[in-house]
């Protein structure tokens, strides 16, 4: 494996176990001619297996040292079925890429742990243009994504995942599979993004419900009557106009509500917008 010194500032921990890399790529389960975007290709441990498939592949890599390695290593593929974007993934417009290539995107990556949540929210924001993702993250994040209502790990990530897609089994990966070894256990999993007619919340309301949930969880230990004050203001809802029946929601904390209950609350409040 080509070697570069991991940058702590970029949260780099390079996967070196090729069996794990192969399993991650196989979990993506891409059909022929699919469009795949890899987040942080590094020195190509996943890229090797991806380019063995009949796909179009985009590597998004912020580290110029890695870009140079990828350009040299995969020069025969460049400009044909392989493209390198030297950029921050969080600045990538996935809608534009999907429209440019004329198809939805599969996303894969061993992502930096310190920006895992922003990356997940970026994917959720563009879920209409995505088919599936397979990501390696800190195990704690995977547990939060799969957490059930009224448990300590349940929160905005759990609800966002349910709103935009579904997760399958989580596969643990020990620290010894990375250079340098992280201080935590890692895990990879797949997210299959909801199609337009799938999931609890209809696609036309997903972003609006997600926004309300994010506002509520800014003060997750308080009751919803307090958590949503800024939401009422932004949506021109007068708290005093709301009937007493709303109390069944407002007497609870955000972590006590299911996605279905948040959606019901959203629909209820929509009636009182001015």
Secondary structure, 3 states (H helix, E strand, C coil): CCCCCCCHHHCCCEECCHHHHHHHHHHHCCCCCCEEEEECCCCCCCHHHHCCCCCEEEEEECCHHHHHHHHHHCCCCECCCEEEEECCHHHCCHHHHHHHHCCCEEEEEECCHHHHHHHHHHHHHCHHHEEEEEEEEEHHHHHHHHCCCCCCCCCHHHHHHHHHEEECCCEEECHHHEECCCCCCEEEEEEEECCCCCCCCCHHHHHHHHHHHHHHHHHCCCEHHHHCHHHHHHCCECHHHCCHHHHHHHCCEHHHCCHHHHHHHHHHHHCCEC
